[in-house]
Amino acid sequence: MRNQLEKSIPLFTSAIERAQQVNDYYQLAESLIDLADVFERLQRREESLHTLQEAEAIATRYNYNYLLGVANEFQGDNAYRVASYNSAFIYFGKFCHYMALYNPFQYEKAVRKTTDLLLNISLEEKVAPILVALDAYWL
């Protein structure tokens, strides 16, 4: 799998270059998020963060709420995977917020995912600060 991920980097780089050439900022941001995911899976954390920040800057500039939601879901999933639950649910709260701005169906999916993951955490002392963080982003 690592080999396949390595092979995908030039493909994403090419997609990014093409999107830049034709000023397709949505495709550019989307490809940057996908490349950040590849870097994360390859444990190239710094490259992943830099690439994701670039994607978020574009998505913020053009109000691409769906992509902002996807970027925050990606960061939440990564934090959740390493049991950094407070950080994870801050990202999941933002994920829900951006999906609410995008459309009601995606918002419902985001809330469902977030609550399902929250229910998987059994330690009560970890849940209270997470609920406070989520309250800041939920409508």
Disulfide bonds with the S-S distance in Angstrom:
none
